[in-house]
Amino acid sequence: MTRRSLGRIVQFVGLLILPFGMATELVGKTGEGGLLLIMAGGGLVFYVGYLLQHRT
């Protein structure tokens, strides 16, 4: 597996975390702070995938 494909997979996982965070807030399991924490985590995972993909 190349670094580019690994980065793409990590980016995809990061994108999947974002709707999960919104759904947990809509159901009422987390508050606004929990939503922001999950969204920040998803953004961080996406960014790590971006760095993996673009490093040469």
N, CA, C and O of each residue as an XYZ file, in Angstrom:
224
protein
N       0.847     -1.168      0.000
C       0.000      0.000      0.000
C       0.902      1.243      0.000
O       1.815      1.370      0.816
N       0.628      2.117     -0.903
C       1.448      3.315     -1.002
C       0.996      4.359      0.018
O      -0.090      4.268      0.590
N       1.843      5.329      0.221
C       1.536      6.389      1.178
C       0.339      7.208      0.696
O      -0.458      7.688      1.503
N       0.219      7.363     -0.607
C      -0.898      8.135     -1.155
C      -2.234      7.455     -0.879
O      -3.193      8.112     -0.475
N      -2.304      6.139     -1.096
C      -3.570      5.442     -0.846
C      -3.878      5.370      0.648
O      -5.043      5.443      1.037
N      -2.863      5.229      1.484
C      -3.082      5.246      2.925
C      -3.615      6.610      3.368
O      -4.509      6.691      4.211
N      -3.065      7.671      2.799
C      -3.554      9.015      3.107
C      -4.993      9.209      2.695
O      -5.767      9.850      3.405
N      -5.360      8.656      1.545
C      -6.745      8.764      1.078
C      -7.700      8.032      2.011
O      -8.792      8.525      2.296
N      -7.295      6.860      2.486
C      -8.140      6.091      3.405
C      -8.314      6.847      4.717
O      -9.418      6.904      5.260
N      -7.231      7.428      5.228
C      -7.313      8.188      6.476
C      -8.189      9.426      6.280
O      -8.944      9.789      7.182
N      -8.103     10.072      5.130
C      -8.967     11.219      4.847
C     -10.433     10.792      4.824
O     -11.297     11.503      5.337
N     -10.709      9.650      4.239
C     -12.082      9.157      4.168
C     -12.625      8.866      5.565
O     -13.782      9.164      5.859
N     -11.789      8.283      6.423
C     -12.210      8.020      7.803
C     -12.513      9.344      8.510
O     -13.492      9.451      9.250
N     -11.667     10.346      8.277
C     -11.915     11.661      8.851
C     -13.242     12.250      8.404
O     -13.941     12.888      9.192
N     -13.585     12.039      7.149
C     -14.865     12.545      6.641
C     -16.044     11.772      7.214
O     -17.132     12.330      7.353
N     -15.852     10.492      7.551
C     -16.930      9.708      8.144
C     -17.189     10.094      9.596
O     -18.302      9.918     10.094
N     -16.185     10.613     10.273
C     -16.347     10.994     11.674
C     -17.274     12.207     11.805
O     -18.011     12.309     12.785
N     -17.251     13.117     10.847
C     -18.034     14.353     10.944
C     -19.541     14.105     11.016
O     -20.181     14.659     11.911
N     -20.148     13.309     10.134
C     -21.593     13.068     10.273
C     -21.936     12.281     11.537
O     -23.023     12.438     12.093
N     -21.006     11.432     11.992
C     -21.229     10.706     13.234
C     -21.372     11.681     14.399
O     -22.231     11.497     15.261
N     -20.550     12.697     14.427
C     -20.636     13.703     15.472
C     -21.947     14.463     15.427
O     -22.551     14.729     16.466
N     -22.392     14.814     14.222
C     -23.664     15.524     14.098
C     -24.830     14.644     14.517
O     -25.770     15.122     15.151
N     -24.779     13.361     14.171
C     -25.869     12.449     14.522
C     -25.953     12.241     16.030
O     -27.052     12.183     16.582
N     -24.811     12.129     16.703
C     -24.858     11.944     18.153
C     -25.412     13.180     18.859
O     -26.053     13.064     19.904
N     -25.170     14.347     18.299
C     -25.723     15.563     18.899
C     -27.223     15.659     18.650
O     -27.972     16.113     19.516
N     -27.663     15.234     17.469
C     -29.095     15.273     17.169
C     -29.879     14.292     18.030
O     -31.007     14.581     18.430
N     -29.294     13.142     18.317
C     -29.957     12.147     19.149
C     -29.989     12.616     20.603
O     -30.865     12.220     21.371
N     -29.043     13.447     20.967
C     -29.017     13.985     22.307
C     -28.027     13.302     23.231
O     -28.078     13.498     24.445
N     -27.129     12.505     22.675
C     -26.151     11.804     23.504
C     -25.004     12.711     23.926
O     -24.376     12.467     24.957
N     -24.721     13.743     23.157
C     -23.664     14.676     23.507
C     -24.219     16.098     23.413
O     -25.229     16.343     22.753
N     -23.561     16.999     24.061
C     -23.949     18.402     23.974
C     -23.160     19.084     22.872
O     -22.529     18.434     22.039
N     -23.209     20.388     22.885
C     -22.494     21.151     21.858
C     -20.990     21.000     22.000
O     -20.269     20.969     21.002
N     -20.516     20.908     23.224
C     -19.075     20.731     23.448
C     -18.586     19.398     22.901
O     -17.511     19.319     22.307
N     -19.377     18.356     23.102
C     -19.020     17.038     22.564
C     -19.027     17.035     21.055
O     -18.171     16.418     20.420
N     -20.002     17.731     20.478
C     -20.069     17.841     19.020
C     -18.819     18.516     18.475
O     -18.226     18.047     17.504
N     -18.423     19.612     19.097
C     -17.235     20.322     18.627
C     -15.983     19.477     18.782
O     -15.085     19.531     17.942
N     -15.917     18.689     19.861
C     -14.768     17.824     20.075
C     -14.683     16.736     19.002
O     -13.605     16.464     18.472
N     -15.815     16.122     18.686
C     -15.837     15.083     17.651
C     -15.501     15.687     16.287
O     -14.759     15.088     15.508
N     -16.043     16.867     16.001
C     -15.773     17.519     14.717
C     -14.302     17.904     14.603
O     -13.705     17.760     13.536
N     -13.716     18.391     15.694
C     -12.293     18.729     15.672
C     -11.445     17.480     15.480
O     -10.437     17.516     14.774
N     -11.845     16.381     16.102
C     -11.129     15.118     15.909
C     -11.197     14.641     14.470
O     -10.200     14.167     13.925
N     -12.365     14.761     13.850
C     -12.514     14.382     12.448
C     -11.672     15.256     11.541
O     -11.067     14.772     10.585
N     -11.632     16.547     11.843
C     -10.795     17.460     11.061
C      -9.319     17.137     11.212
O      -8.555     17.219     10.250
N      -8.921     16.771     12.423
C      -7.526     16.408     12.662
C      -7.148     15.129     11.919
O      -6.071     15.050     11.326
N      -8.021     14.134     11.948
C      -7.761     12.890     11.217
C      -7.667     13.173      9.723
O      -6.793     12.637      9.042
N      -8.563     14.013      9.210
C      -8.513     14.366      7.794
C      -7.201     15.054      7.439
O      -6.606     14.773      6.398
N      -6.755     15.956      8.310
C      -5.516     16.677      8.055
C      -4.302     15.741      8.076
O      -3.381     15.898      7.275
N      -4.305     14.786      8.978
C      -3.214     13.800      9.008
C      -3.199     13.007      7.702
O      -2.132     12.731      7.154
N      -4.371     12.645      7.209
C      -4.454     11.950      5.918
C      -3.949     12.816      4.788
O      -3.295     12.323      3.869
N      -4.246     14.109      4.844
C      -3.750     15.034      3.834
C      -2.225     15.100      3.853
O      -1.577     15.084      2.807
N      -1.663     15.175      5.061
C      -0.201     15.207      5.169
C       0.432     13.917      4.666
O       1.470     13.951      4.006
N      -0.184     12.786      4.972
C       0.345     11.507      4.477
C       0.316     11.448      2.955
O       1.248     10.955      2.320
N      -0.753     11.951      2.391
C      -0.919     11.880      0.945
C       0.055     12.787      0.206
O       0.544     12.414     -0.861
N       0.345     13.948      0.733
C       1.146     14.922     -0.003
C       2.625     14.939      0.349
O       3.383     15.715     -0.234
N       3.051     14.111      1.279
C       4.481     14.024      1.567
C       5.163     13.208      0.482
O       4.631     12.194      0.032
N       6.315     13.641      0.074
C       7.048     12.886     -0.951
C       8.304     12.268     -0.375
O       9.046     11.597     -1.092
